[in-house]
Amino acid sequence: MTIRLLRTLIAIADTRTFTAAAGVVHVTHAAVSQQMQTLEADLGVALFNRSTRTPELTPVAHQIVAKARKLVADYDNLVPSVLGDGGLNGLVTLGVLRTTLTGLTPQAMAILKTNFPDVGLRIRPGLTGTLLADVARGDLDAAIVTKPHLMPDGIQFRDLTEEPMELIAAMEEQGDDPIALLKTRPFIRFNRNAVVGTLIDNWILSKGLRVTETMELDSPEAISSMVRANLGVSIVPSLAVKPLESVPVKRLALGPDAPTRILGLAYRKDQLKIRLLDELFAILERVVEKAGS
């Protein structure tokens, strides 16, 4: 049994097919099948129910996968933990919200690389739910996400900043009343599968508003571009760290009861790279503080 075989097993558990797992571990489908036969022989147990069209993990395999995740994480952090550097010269995989990709994330990562040039970075954008699931599985070391209503077990969340929602409209839009604009103009919806999308939908419902939805997007840049083209209005977060270059749109406050998202850093409570994540969080805080000063 080797770490390589355990990585392949974990990839199969995450992707649910040998073909997709082959892409994750960068081998052929045939190599994945051969590796799993070797692992089954080494362990002396059946890892897959091969009576189904797509081989499924057996109950014992699910238990082995859970243990394998810990073993692989320990292996990846063996040298950093012995040297006591907390992973400051290794690779950190970070999930980020797309809303942070033009402001907070690049500014913070530039500082991180300056302070710790030996740290490698791998950035993966996505929605909060997906990123938290990846953190829980150990596929990501940490993620910059919106705080959900319920936090997954075993995940630590550190509050970074609060961002109220605001209405954006084309510059040539005459009205300044966000409620009136929502009633009369086409509405460009923020992806309802995102935590932010749910916050916005709940606020609209609480106001008893009926909006005329024209499209649903999860890219802040795309939403702003559509609004700039006067194709409708939208509700988006008022970013604590503004993009270096932003699309010119009219921004209107929603009032004292505007929905607010809490942005923060999430990671597993048993994360071994905790010193690096402490440094990362401190950098994120400094970027936010500087943006607000």
C-alpha positions in Angstrom: 0.0 0.0 0.0 1.4 3.4 -1.0 0.3 7.0 -0.6 -0.1 7.1 -4.4 -2.8 4.3 -4.2 -4.6 6.1 -1.4 -4.6 9.4 -3.4 -6.3 7.5 -6.3 -8.9 5.9 -4.0 -9.7 9.4 -2.5 -10.0 10.8 -6.1 -12.5 8.0 -6.9 -14.5 8.7 -3.8 -14.6 12.4 -4.7 -15.4 12.1 -8.4 -17.4 8.9 -8.3 -15.9 7.4 -11.5 -12.6 5.9 -12.5 -12.4 8.1 -15.6 -12.8 11.3 -13.7 -10.4 10.2 -11.0 -7.8 9.4 -13.7 -7.9 13.0 -14.7 -7.4 14.1 -11.1 -4.3 11.9 -10.4 -3.0 12.3 -14.0 -3.0 8.7 -15.1 -5.1 6.6 -17.5 -8.3 4.9 -16.7 -6.6 1.5 -17.0 -3.9 2.6 -14.5 -6.6 3.6 -12.0 -8.3 0.2 -12.3 -4.9 -1.6 -11.9 -4.0 0.5 -8.9 -7.3 -0.3 -7.2 -6.8 -4.0 -7.8 -3.4 -3.7 -6.2 -4.8 -1.8 -3.2 -7.6 -4.4 -2.7 -5.0 -7.2 -2.8 -2.8 -5.3 -0.3 -5.7 -4.6 2.1 -7.4 -8.0 1.6 -10.8 -6.3 1.3 -13.2 -5.5 -1.5 -13.3 -1.8 -2.1 -15.8 -1.7 -4.9 -19.2 -3.2 -5.7 -18.6 -4.2 -9.3 -22.1 -5.6 -10.0 -23.2 -2.0 -10.8 -22.5 -0.4 -14.2 -20.3 2.2 -12.4 -18.3 0.5 -9.6 -19.4 1.9 -6.2 -17.5 2.0 -3.0 -18.3 -0.6 -0.4 -19.2 0.4 3.2 -15.7 -0.6 4.4 -14.2 1.4 1.5 -15.9 4.5 2.8 -14.3 4.0 6.2 -10.9 3.5 4.6 -11.3 6.7 2.6 -12.0 8.7 5.7 -8.8 7.3 7.3 -6.8 7.7 4.0 -7.6 11.4 3.9 -6.0 11.9 7.3 -3.0 9.7 6.3 -2.4 11.6 3.0 -2.8 15.0 4.8 -0.3 13.9 7.5 2.1 12.7 4.7 1.9 16.0 2.8 2.6 17.9 6.0 5.3 15.6 7.4 8.3 17.8 6.7 6.6 21.1 7.6 5.4 19.7 10.9 8.8 18.4 11.8 10.6 21.6 10.9 8.0 23.6 12.7 7.5 26.0 9.8 3.8 25.3 9.6 4.0 24.7 5.8 5.5 28.1 5.0 7.7 26.6 2.2 5.1 24.2 0.7 1.9 24.5 -1.4 -1.3 26.0 -0.1 -4.5 25.4 -2.0 -7.0 28.2 -1.5 -10.6 28.4 -2.6 -12.0 31.9 -3.2 -15.3 33.5 -4.1 -15.4 35.0 -7.5 -16.4 38.3 -5.9 -12.9 38.5 -4.3 -10.9 37.7 -7.5 -10.4 41.3 -8.6 -9.8 42.9 -5.2 -9.2 41.1 -2.0 -7.6 37.9 -3.3 -4.9 39.3 -5.6 -3.9 42.0 -3.1 -3.6 39.5 -0.3 -1.8 36.9 -2.4 0.8 39.5 -3.5 1.6 40.2 0.1 1.7 36.5 1.0 4.2 35.8 -1.8 6.3 38.8 -0.9 6.5 37.7 2.8 6.8 34.0 2.1 8.4 33.5 -1.4 8.8 29.7 -0.9 5.0 29.2 -0.5 3.3 27.9 -3.6 -0.2 29.0 -4.4 -3.1 27.2 -6.1 -6.3 29.2 -6.3 -9.7 27.7 -7.0 -12.7 29.9 -7.5 -16.2 28.6 -6.7 -19.4 29.0 -4.7 -19.4 28.9 -0.8 -21.1 25.5 -0.6 -18.8 23.8 -3.1 -15.7 25.3 -1.5 -16.7 24.3 2.0 -17.2 20.8 0.9 -13.8 20.8 -0.7 -12.3 22.1 2.6 -14.1 19.4 4.6 -12.7 16.7 2.2 -9.2 18.0 2.5 -9.1 19.0 -1.2 -8.5 22.6 -0.2 -6.4 23.9 2.7 -8.7 26.9 3.3 -11.3 29.0 1.5 -12.4 32.6 1.5 -16.2 32.2 1.7 -19.5 33.7 2.9 -20.5 32.5 6.3 -23.4 30.0 5.7 -26.4 29.6 8.0 -25.0 26.2 9.1 -21.3 25.5 9.2 -20.2 22.0 8.3 -18.9 19.9 11.2 -15.1 20.2 11.8 -14.8 23.5 10.0 -13.3 26.6 11.7 -14.6 29.9 10.3 -12.9 33.2 11.1 -14.9 36.4 10.5 -13.0 38.9 8.2 -15.5 41.6 7.3 -19.2 42.4 6.7 -20.4 43.5 3.2 -23.9 44.9 2.9 -25.8 44.3 -0.4 -26.4 47.3 -2.7 -28.4 47.9 -5.8 -26.5 48.7 -9.0 -28.0 50.4 -12.1 -26.8 52.0 -15.3 -25.3 55.4 -14.9 -28.0 56.9 -17.2 -30.7 55.5 -14.9 -32.7 58.5 -13.7 -34.2 57.1 -10.5 -32.4 56.8 -7.2 -35.0 54.8 -5.3 -33.9 51.1 -5.2 -37.3 49.8 -4.4 -38.9 51.6 -7.4 -36.1 50.4 -9.7 -36.6 46.8 -8.6 -40.3 47.1 -9.3 -40.0 48.7 -12.8 -36.7 47.5 -14.3 -35.6 44.0 -15.4 -33.8 42.2 -12.6 -30.4 40.5 -13.1 -30.3 37.8 -10.4 -27.1 36.8 -8.5 -26.8 33.0 -8.6 -29.5 31.6 -6.2 -27.2 28.6 -5.4 -24.8 31.0 -3.8 -25.2 32.1 -0.1 -25.3 35.7 -1.3 -28.1 34.8 -3.8 -30.1 33.3 -0.9 -29.6 36.4 1.2 -30.8 38.7 -1.6 -33.8 36.5 -2.4 -34.9 36.5 1.3 -34.6 40.3 1.4 -36.7 40.7 -1.7 -39.4 38.3 -0.3 -39.4 40.2 3.0 -40.1 43.4 1.1 -43.0 41.8 -0.8 -41.4 42.7 -4.1 -42.1 41.1 -7.4 -39.2 41.4 -9.7 -39.0 40.7 -13.4 -36.0 38.3 -13.7 -34.2 38.6 -17.0 -31.1 36.5 -16.3 -29.2 34.8 -13.5 -25.4 35.0 -13.3 -22.6 34.2 -10.8 -19.9 36.4 -12.1 -19.9 39.9 -10.5 -18.0 41.3 -13.6 -20.7 39.8 -15.9 -23.5 41.2 -13.8 -21.9 44.7 -13.7 -21.3 44.6 -17.5 -25.0 43.7 -18.1 -26.1 46.5 -15.8 -23.8 49.0 -17.5 -25.4 48.1 -20.8 -28.7 49.1 -19.2 -30.1 45.6 -19.5 -31.5 45.8 -15.9 -30.6 46.3 -12.3 -29.1 43.9 -9.8 -28.2 43.5 -6.1 -24.6 42.6 -5.3 -22.3 42.9 -2.3 -20.7 46.2 -1.6 -17.1 44.9 -1.6 -14.9 45.8 1.3 -11.9 45.7 -1.1 -12.8 47.3 -4.4 -11.5 46.0 -7.7 -8.5 47.9 -9.1 -10.6 48.5 -12.1 -14.4 48.4 -11.9 -17.3 48.8 -14.3 -18.9 52.3 -13.9 -22.4 51.8 -12.5 -24.7 53.7 -10.2 -24.6 52.2 -6.6 -27.5 52.7 -4.3 -27.8 51.7 -0.7 -30.7 49.4 0.2 -31.3 51.0 3.6 -30.7 50.0 7.2 -32.2 46.6 6.8 -30.1 45.7 3.8 -28.9 42.0 3.8 -25.3 41.6 4.8 -22.9 38.8 4.2 -20.0 37.9 6.5 -16.9 37.2 4.6 -14.2 35.0 6.3 -11.6 32.3 6.1 -12.7 28.7 6.6 -10.5 25.6 7.2 -10.6 22.3 8.9 -10.1 22.4 12.7 -7.5 19.6 12.3 -5.6 21.6 9.7 -1.8 21.1 10.1 -0.8 24.3 8.2 -2.3 26.5 10.9 0.7 28.8 11.1 0.4 29.6 7.4 -3.3 30.1 7.7 -2.8 32.5 10.7 -0.4 34.5 8.5 -2.8 34.5 5.6 -5.7 35.6 7.8 -3.6 38.5 9.2 -2.7 39.6 5.7 -6.4 39.5 4.7 -7.3 41.6 7.7 -4.6 44.2 6.8 -5.9 44.4 3.2 -9.4 45.0 4.4 -8.4 47.6 7.0 -6.3 49.4 4.4 -9.2 49.5 2.0 -11.5 50.9 4.6 -9.1 53.7 5.8 
